[in-house]
Amino acid sequence: MPDTNIVSRLKNATLMPICGESNIETLTQLVRCCYDSGLRVFEFTNRSSQALQTFALLMERRKDFENMLFGVGTITDRRSAEIFISAGAEFIVAPIVDRATQRCCSQYNTPWIPGCATPTEIFLAQRLNAPIIKIFPAGVLGPGFISNVMALKPDLHLMATGGIDPSKQSLARWLAAGVKCIGLGSKLFPDALVNQGNVNEIQFTIKQTLTHIKDILKY
C-alpha cells in the first residue's frame, strides 16, 4: 500500500506545479518559486533524454526544500517508474493506466496517479487503488466531463491536468465540477518567462493562482 502520509499530503494539495526543465539551475529556481509561494508538491516530468540526470541532481538539493514532495510524471512503463523511484521520486504520475507501472508503485509503496480520459479508465484506476486520478487531457474533456463522472462516483479524488487556463473564472468551473486539484505546467512556467529568467513574474503567477483557488474554495 502507498505511504498514507504521502497520500494525505498529496490529497491536501489543490495545485500541482508540473515542470520538465532540463537545466538544473533553472529548475532549482522554479522549485524555489513554488516553495516560497507555499506549495509543498512538485511534479517533474520525464520528457527529455536528460530527465533522469536532472532529477537526480534536483534530489541532491532537496534538503533546501524541507517537507516538499517530489514526484515524477510522464511515466508510462514499469522500468521508468522503478528508475525514478530509486532516484528519489515520492510519487509517480502517468498519462495512462498501465498495470505494470501500478504494480511497480505498489511494490515500492509509492502513490501512483494515472491519467484517464474515459469513465472505463477512471473506474479501472480506482479498482487498482489509485489514490488520486488524473483527468487528462482535461482541456479537451472539459468541466462537464468531470461533473458527469462525479455524479456516478462522488468519492473520486480527481486532479485535472492539460490545457487548463489559470484565470479565476476558469479555475472556478473546474473546482465546481468536482476536481480537488489543478495541475498546471506551461501556464505556470511559460517558456518566454523561463528563458528570460523572470522568476518574479513566475512567482507572482503561482501566488495569484493559489489565491484564486483559496478564494473559490471559501464558498
N, C-alpha and C positions, 0 to 999 in steps of 0.2 A: 504494500500500500504506500502511496506517496506520503511524504513528510507532512503531517497535519498542520504543523506550524507554518510551513511554507505555503500550503494550500490556503490557510486562513489569511495570510498576508496578501496573497495574490487576489483573493476574493474581496479584500478590502480596497483594492486599487480601482479607481474609477478612470484612470488614464494610463495607457500603456505606451510609452515612447518606443519607437521602432527605428533602428538605425543600423546601417551596414558600412559605415565609413571605414575605409581601409587604412588611413593614416592614423597611427596610434596617438600622436599628439593632438590631432584634431578631434579624434574620437574621445579622448580624455576630457577635452574642453566641453564637448557636447554632453557627456555624462555629468560633468560638473554643473552645467546649466540646469540639468534635470534635478540633480541632487539639491542644489541651492534653492530651487523652486519648491522643494518639499516632496518631490517624487522619491519613492523607495523601491521602484521596479524599473528594469531596463531590459528591453529585448534587442539583442544584437543579431543581425541577420546574416545567414550563411549564403552570401551571394557573390563571392569572389574567390579566386584561387588562393588569395592570401588570408581568407577569413579565419581559419584556424590559428594561424600565426598571430594575427591581430588580436583575436580573442585571448589567446594565451598571454600576450603582453598586457592586455587590459586586466587580466586576473592577477598579474603581479602588482597592480596598483589598487586592488580592491580595498586594501586597508584604508585608503584615503576616502572611501565612501561607506562609512560604518552603517550597518543594517540595511544596505541596499541589496536587493535580489537581482542577480544577473541571469538571464536566460538566453537561449539561442533559438532563433526562428529559421524558417525555410528549411526545415529538416524533413526529408521525405523517405528516409530508409534507416534501418537499424544501425548500420555501420556508422553513419554520420552522427546519430544520436549518441552512440557509445563513445565516440571520439570526443565529442563536445562535453558530455557529462564528465568524462575523465579529465578534461581540461578545466572543469570547474562550473559548468552550467548547472544552475539550480532548478531550472525548469526548461522544458522543450516545447516549442511552438511549431506547428506544421500547417501547411496549406491544404493538406488532405488527411483522410482517415486511413492510416496504414497499420495493420495489425502487428507487423513485426516491430515497428517503431514503438507501438504501445507496450508490447511485451518487454522490450528493452528498458523502457522507462520504468515499468513495473518492477523489473528485476533490480534496478538501482534506486527504487523508492523515490523516483523523480516525477513531479507532476508533468502530465502530458496534455497539451492544449491543441487539439486537432482542428483543422479548418473544414467547415461544412457549408454546402450550398443547397442542400435539399433536406426535406423532413426525414427521409430514409437515413441519410448520413448522420443527421443530428441524433436520431433515436439510437443508431448503432453506436455512436460515440458515447452516448450516455450509458448504454449497456456495457461498454468497455471501460466504464468507470472514469471517464474524463471529468475532472472536477470543474473545468471551465471549457466551454465550447466556443471556438472562434467562428463567427459568421463571415465567410469570405467567398467572393468579393462583395462586401457589404454595399458599396456604392452602386453596384449593378442590381443587387437584390432589393434594396430599399427598406425603409422602416416598416412598410406594410407587410413585408415578408415576416419580419420579426413579430409583429402583432399577431399574425395568423398562427405562427408556430407557438407563441406563448399561450395562446388560447387553448392549444392542445396540451401543452406541458408547462404549466406556470412555475414549476420548480426548477426550470433550467437556469443555469448561470451563463449568460451569453456575453461574449466580447465581440463587438463589431469592428472589422478592420478592412481597409481597402477603399480608397476614394471618398472618404468622409471629409466634409468641409467643417472646420473647427469654429464656425460662427455660432453665436449663442442660439440663434433660431434653428440651425441645423442640429446642434447637439441636443436641443430640447426635443426635437422629433424622435431622435434615436432613443433617448432615455425614456420618453413617454411610451415608446413602443415596447420597452421591456429589457433593453440591454443594461448590463451592470457596469460595463467598462467599454471605453472607446480606445481603439488602437490607432495611433497616428504616426506616420513616418515622414514623408516628404512635406506634409503640411506643417509639421513642427520644425523640420530641418530642411528648408528649401535650399537647393543646390547653390543658388546665387549668394545667399547669406553665408552658407558654409564656406564657399570658395573665397568670400571676402573676409572671412574670419570675424563676422559680425555677431559675436556671441551675445552682445547686449540686446539686439533685436530678437534673437532666438529665445533668449531667456524671457523677454517680455511676452512673446507669443505663448510660451509654456505657462507662465503665470496667469496670463489672461484666460487661456483655455481652462485651467484649473478653477479660476474664479467663476467662469461661466457655469461649469459643471456643479460647483458647490451652490451657486445661486439657484440653479434649476432644481437641485435635489432638496432644497429647503421647502419646496411647495408640493 
